[in-house]
Amino acid sequence: MTGQTGPLGEVRFLTVAEVASAMRVSKMTVYRLVHAGTLPAVQVGRSFRIPEQAVTDYLRDSYVQAG
């Protein structure tokens, strides 16, 4: 995981629903980002957990300056 400097216990993981809500997109959009490898995630059983820092990094890197 890029941007991670502390131990794994300090990583805050978010559910797909939490990421979707924070990004104001559908859960399916988050699943597509995860399956495409654009948004790193950990699979726990049948569900995914996304590191909070990965969401922050994705949004920062995707920011578009208009005009």
C-alpha positions as CSV (number, residue, x, y, z in Angstrom):
1,M,0.0,0.0,0.0
2,T,1.4,3.3,-1.0
3,G,1.6,6.1,1.5
4,Q,1.4,3.8,4.6
5,T,4.2,4.4,7.1
6,G,2.8,3.0,10.3
7,P,2.0,-0.6,11.4
8,L,-1.0,-2.4,10.0
9,G,-2.9,-1.9,13.3
10,E,-3.0,1.9,12.6
11,V,-4.6,1.5,9.1
12,R,-8.3,2.4,9.1
13,F,-10.3,0.2,6.7
14,L,-13.6,1.3,5.2
15,T,-16.4,-0.8,3.7
16,V,-17.5,-0.5,0.1
17,A,-20.7,1.3,1.4
18,E,-18.6,3.8,3.4
19,V,-16.4,4.6,0.4
20,A,-19.4,5.0,-1.9
21,S,-21.1,7.3,0.6
22,A,-17.9,9.4,1.1
23,M,-17.3,9.7,-2.7
24,R,-21.0,10.2,-3.4
25,V,-21.0,7.3,-6.0
26,S,-22.8,3.9,-6.1
27,K,-21.4,0.8,-4.5
28,M,-21.1,-0.7,-8.0
29,T,-18.7,2.2,-9.0
30,V,-16.5,1.3,-6.0
31,Y,-16.5,-2.4,-6.9
32,R,-15.5,-1.5,-10.4
33,L,-12.6,0.6,-9.1
34,V,-11.5,-2.2,-6.9
35,H,-11.8,-4.9,-9.6
36,A,-9.9,-2.7,-12.1
37,G,-7.1,-2.3,-9.6
38,T,-7.5,1.5,-9.5
39,L,-8.5,1.4,-5.8
40,P,-6.5,-1.1,-3.7
41,A,-8.5,-3.3,-1.3
42,V,-8.2,-6.3,0.9
43,Q,-10.7,-9.1,0.4
44,V,-12.1,-10.5,3.7
45,G,-14.3,-13.5,2.9
46,R,-16.7,-12.3,0.2
47,S,-16.4,-8.6,1.1
48,F,-13.8,-5.9,0.5
49,R,-12.2,-3.4,2.9
50,I,-10.5,-0.4,1.5
51,P,-7.7,1.5,3.4
52,E,-8.9,5.0,4.2
53,Q,-5.5,6.4,2.9
54,A,-6.1,4.7,-0.5
55,V,-9.4,6.6,-0.9
56,T,-7.7,9.8,0.1
57,D,-4.8,9.1,-2.4
58,Y,-7.2,8.2,-5.2
59,L,-9.3,11.4,-4.8
60,R,-6.1,13.5,-4.6
61,D,-4.6,11.9,-7.7
62,S,-7.9,12.2,-9.6
63,Y,-8.5,15.8,-8.8
64,V,-9.1,17.9,-12.0
65,Q,-8.4,21.6,-12.1
66,A,-11.1,23.3,-14.2
67,G,-10.5,26.3,-16.4
